[in-house]
Amino acid sequence: MMQRAMMWLLAGIASVALTVLAFVPASWMVPLMEMQTAGRLTLGDAQGTLWRGSAFIGAAFIDGTPGGSAPVTPLLPGRFSWRLSPAVLLGMVDAELENAAVLPQPVRITGNWHEWQVSASSALLPVERLAALGAPLNTIQPSGRMRLSWEPLQLTIQDGKVGMNGSMHLEMNDIASRLSPVKPLGTYHLAFDWRGQQASVKLETAKGPLLLNGSGVLANGRLQFSGKAEAEAGQEERLANFLNLLGQRRREGGKNVIALEFK
């Protein structure tokens, strides 16, 4: 009798546990996002469940700094919806991410608890919303078109943090600023080569009149970058005031350039 009662008790506990798991709220994804992005990104208006839900990606700032209780500002248009297979409870990850306003096709994520593969894809990013990330972008108020593309990515957990291997390319087309009379300023390519928890970064100009180039390293959410900005021949006077906003002047090769230094 006691054994039978114990079996019924365990069955009842298992049933309750499965019911609770089936309705785990989507809001549980919020601290995971914030932890992996050091509080720079969060999820807003999370709806649904952990297994099938939606939210928008945003950043919250107080006095220009991440964190706090300020309203979440959407960084990307539309809502991201996800589907996560319950097989994750057995150590197998199978998820899909969609957002018709940003992603031309769903992104598939597969793997296990320690390693994931992200399918190759691209994302259309609104330049105007970059101002929500704070200075100096909130001063420059950029506009234009951006497209981030990536090859298949390999993600792993290293010392409790997510590391990534693969390459990304950010195409910034017809970038302009409300502070410059020259529109557009140019088209630029930014390449990321991810190796673990850091990426080498290379910036090149496809066409001017504002010429930008340089390289650096992105690690732990911090960018160390060394480059320069200069005006195309014939545009020096029209771009002089805008260039002064970007950095300190220096002489290089007999002409004035602006040092782009981020440490």
C-alpha positions as CSV (number, residue, x, y, z in Angstrom):
1,M,0.0,0.0,0.0
2,M,2.8,2.4,1.0
3,Q,4.7,1.6,-2.3
4,R,1.6,2.3,-4.3
5,A,0.9,5.6,-2.5
6,M,4.5,6.6,-3.1
7,M,4.2,5.9,-6.8
8,W,1.0,8.0,-7.0
9,L,2.7,10.8,-5.1
10,L,5.7,10.8,-7.5
11,A,3.4,10.7,-10.5
12,G,1.5,13.7,-9.1
13,I,4.7,15.6,-8.5
14,A,5.9,14.8,-12.1
15,S,2.5,15.9,-13.5
16,V,2.6,19.2,-11.6
17,A,6.3,19.8,-12.6
18,L,5.5,19.2,-16.3
19,T,2.5,21.5,-16.1
20,V,4.6,24.2,-14.5
21,L,7.3,23.8,-17.1
22,A,4.8,24.0,-19.9
23,F,3.8,27.4,-18.8
24,V,7.1,29.0,-17.8
25,P,6.6,32.6,-18.8
26,A,8.6,34.3,-21.6
27,S,9.8,36.8,-19.1
28,W,12.3,34.2,-17.8
29,M,14.3,35.0,-21.0
30,V,14.9,38.6,-19.9
31,P,17.6,38.0,-17.2
32,L,19.3,35.5,-19.6
33,M,19.6,38.2,-22.3
34,E,20.8,40.9,-19.8
35,M,23.4,38.5,-18.3
36,Q,24.9,37.5,-21.7
37,T,25.1,41.2,-22.9
38,A,26.3,42.7,-19.6
39,G,23.1,44.6,-19.2
40,R,23.4,46.4,-22.5
41,L,20.4,44.7,-24.1
42,T,17.2,43.4,-22.7
43,L,13.8,42.1,-23.9
44,G,10.8,44.3,-23.7
45,D,7.1,43.3,-23.4
46,A,7.9,39.6,-23.3
47,Q,4.8,37.5,-24.1
48,G,4.0,33.8,-24.3
49,T,6.1,31.1,-22.7
50,L,9.7,30.1,-22.6
51,W,8.9,27.5,-25.3
52,R,7.0,29.8,-27.7
53,G,7.0,33.5,-27.1
54,S,7.8,36.9,-28.5
55,A,9.4,40.2,-27.4
56,F,11.3,43.2,-28.8
57,I,15.0,43.8,-28.3
58,G,15.8,47.0,-26.5
59,A,18.2,48.9,-24.2
60,A,17.4,50.7,-21.0
61,F,19.4,53.8,-20.1
62,I,19.5,56.3,-17.2
63,D,21.5,59.5,-17.8
64,G,23.1,57.9,-20.8
65,T,24.3,54.8,-18.9
66,P,22.9,51.2,-19.2
67,G,20.7,49.7,-16.5
68,G,18.3,51.1,-14.0
69,S,14.6,51.4,-14.2
70,A,14.3,53.6,-17.3
71,P,11.7,52.5,-20.0
72,V,13.0,50.0,-22.4
73,T,13.8,51.6,-25.8
74,P,13.3,49.4,-28.8
75,L,16.5,49.1,-30.9
76,L,15.0,47.1,-33.8
77,P,11.6,47.2,-35.5
78,G,9.0,44.5,-35.0
79,R,8.9,41.7,-32.5
80,F,11.1,38.7,-32.3
81,S,9.2,35.4,-31.9
82,W,10.9,32.2,-30.9
83,R,10.2,28.5,-30.7
84,L,12.2,26.4,-28.3
85,S,11.9,22.6,-28.3
86,P,11.3,21.0,-24.9
87,A,14.1,18.6,-25.9
88,V,16.3,21.2,-24.3
89,L,15.4,19.6,-20.9
90,L,17.3,16.5,-22.2
91,G,20.3,18.5,-23.3
92,M,19.4,19.0,-27.0
93,V,18.8,22.6,-28.3
94,D,16.5,23.2,-31.2
95,A,15.2,26.7,-31.6
96,E,14.0,29.1,-34.3
97,L,13.9,32.9,-34.3
98,E,11.7,35.0,-36.5
99,N,11.1,38.7,-37.2
100,A,9.7,39.6,-40.6
101,A,10.7,43.3,-40.1
102,V,14.4,42.4,-39.6
103,L,15.2,38.9,-40.7
104,P,14.6,37.8,-44.3
105,Q,14.4,34.2,-43.1
106,P,14.1,32.5,-39.7
107,V,17.4,31.8,-37.9
108,R,17.9,28.2,-36.7
109,I,19.8,27.4,-33.5
110,T,20.8,23.8,-32.8
111,G,23.2,22.0,-30.5
112,N,23.3,21.1,-26.8
113,W,23.7,22.8,-23.4
114,H,27.3,23.8,-24.1
115,E,27.5,24.4,-27.8
116,W,25.2,25.8,-30.4
117,Q,25.3,26.3,-34.2
118,V,23.5,29.4,-35.6
119,S,22.5,29.2,-39.3
120,A,23.8,31.7,-41.8
121,S,21.5,34.7,-42.3
122,S,21.3,38.5,-42.3
123,A,19.5,41.3,-40.5
124,L,18.3,44.7,-41.7
125,L,19.2,47.2,-39.0
126,P,17.7,50.8,-38.7
127,V,20.6,53.2,-38.4
128,E,18.4,55.9,-36.7
129,R,17.8,53.7,-33.6
130,L,21.5,53.5,-32.9
131,A,21.1,56.8,-31.1
132,A,19.5,54.8,-28.2
133,L,23.0,53.4,-27.5
134,G,24.2,56.7,-26.2
135,A,27.2,58.9,-27.0
136,P,28.5,59.7,-29.5
137,L,25.7,58.3,-31.6
138,N,23.0,60.2,-29.9
139,T,24.9,63.4,-30.9
140,I,25.7,62.5,-34.4
141,Q,22.1,61.2,-35.1
142,P,23.1,58.9,-38.0
143,S,20.7,57.8,-40.7
144,G,21.0,55.4,-43.7
145,R,20.8,51.7,-44.2
146,M,22.6,48.8,-42.5
147,R,22.7,45.1,-43.1
148,L,24.4,42.7,-40.8
149,S,25.2,39.3,-42.4
150,W,27.0,36.3,-41.0
151,E,28.3,32.9,-42.0
152,P,27.3,29.8,-39.8
153,L,28.3,30.7,-36.3
154,Q,29.6,28.3,-33.5
155,L,28.7,29.4,-30.0
156,T,30.2,27.7,-26.9
157,I,30.1,28.4,-23.1
158,Q,33.6,29.3,-21.8
159,D,34.0,30.0,-18.1
160,G,30.3,30.8,-17.8
161,K,30.4,33.2,-20.7
162,V,29.3,32.6,-24.3
163,G,32.2,32.5,-26.9
164,M,31.7,32.7,-30.6
165,N,33.6,31.6,-33.7
166,G,32.8,32.9,-37.2
167,S,32.7,36.0,-39.3
168,M,30.2,38.9,-39.5
169,H,29.9,41.8,-42.0
170,L,28.1,45.0,-41.4
171,E,27.3,47.0,-44.5
172,M,26.5,50.7,-43.8
173,N,25.1,52.3,-46.9
174,D,24.5,56.0,-47.6
175,I,25.2,57.1,-44.0
176,A,24.3,60.6,-43.2
177,S,24.1,62.9,-40.1
178,R,21.8,65.8,-39.2
179,L,25.0,67.7,-38.2
180,S,26.6,67.5,-41.6
181,P,25.6,69.5,-44.7
182,V,27.1,66.8,-46.9
183,K,24.6,64.0,-47.5
184,P,25.3,61.1,-47.7
185,L,28.7,61.0,-46.0
186,G,29.6,57.6,-47.5
187,T,29.2,53.8,-47.5
188,Y,31.3,51.7,-45.2
189,H,32.1,48.0,-44.4
190,L,32.8,46.8,-40.9
191,A,34.1,43.2,-40.7
192,F,34.2,41.1,-37.4
193,D,36.2,38.0,-37.1
194,W,35.1,36.3,-33.9
195,R,37.4,34.0,-31.9
196,G,36.0,33.0,-28.6
197,Q,35.0,36.0,-26.5
198,Q,36.6,38.7,-28.7
199,A,36.6,39.7,-32.3
200,S,39.0,41.6,-34.5
201,V,37.4,44.5,-36.2
202,K,38.3,46.2,-39.5
203,L,36.6,49.3,-40.9
204,E,36.9,50.3,-44.6
205,T,35.3,53.0,-46.8
206,A,33.6,51.8,-50.0
207,K,32.9,55.4,-51.2
208,G,33.2,58.9,-49.6
209,P,33.2,61.8,-49.3
210,L,33.9,61.1,-45.6
211,L,36.7,58.5,-45.6
212,L,36.9,56.2,-42.5
213,N,39.2,53.3,-41.9
214,G,40.9,51.5,-39.0
215,S,41.0,48.3,-37.0
216,G,40.7,47.1,-33.4
217,V,39.4,44.5,-31.1
218,L,35.9,44.0,-29.5
219,A,36.1,42.1,-26.2
220,N,33.7,41.9,-23.2
221,G,31.5,44.5,-24.8
222,R,34.4,47.1,-25.0
223,L,35.9,48.3,-28.3
224,Q,39.5,49.2,-28.6
225,F,39.9,50.8,-32.0
226,S,42.5,52.9,-33.8
227,G,41.7,54.6,-37.1
228,K,41.3,57.9,-38.9
229,A,38.7,60.0,-40.6
230,E,39.4,62.5,-43.4
231,A,37.6,64.4,-46.1
232,E,37.7,63.4,-49.7
233,A,39.6,65.9,-51.9
234,G,37.5,69.0,-52.5
235,Q,35.2,68.3,-49.4
236,E,37.6,69.5,-46.7
237,E,35.9,72.8,-45.9
238,R,32.3,71.4,-46.0
239,L,33.2,68.6,-43.6
240,A,35.6,70.5,-41.3
241,N,33.0,71.1,-38.5
242,F,31.7,67.6,-38.6
243,L,35.2,66.1,-38.5
244,N,35.9,68.1,-35.4
245,L,33.1,66.3,-33.6
246,L,34.7,62.9,-34.3
247,G,38.1,63.4,-32.7
248,Q,41.4,65.2,-32.5
249,R,43.2,66.5,-35.5
250,R,46.7,65.3,-36.5
251,R,49.1,65.7,-39.4
252,E,49.6,62.6,-41.5
253,G,51.2,62.5,-44.9
254,G,51.2,66.3,-45.2
255,K,47.5,66.6,-44.5
256,N,45.1,66.9,-41.6
257,V,43.2,63.8,-40.5
258,I,41.0,63.1,-37.5
259,A,42.3,60.4,-35.1
260,L,39.6,57.8,-34.2
261,E,40.7,56.3,-31.0
262,F,38.6,54.2,-28.6
263,K,40.3,52.6,-25.7
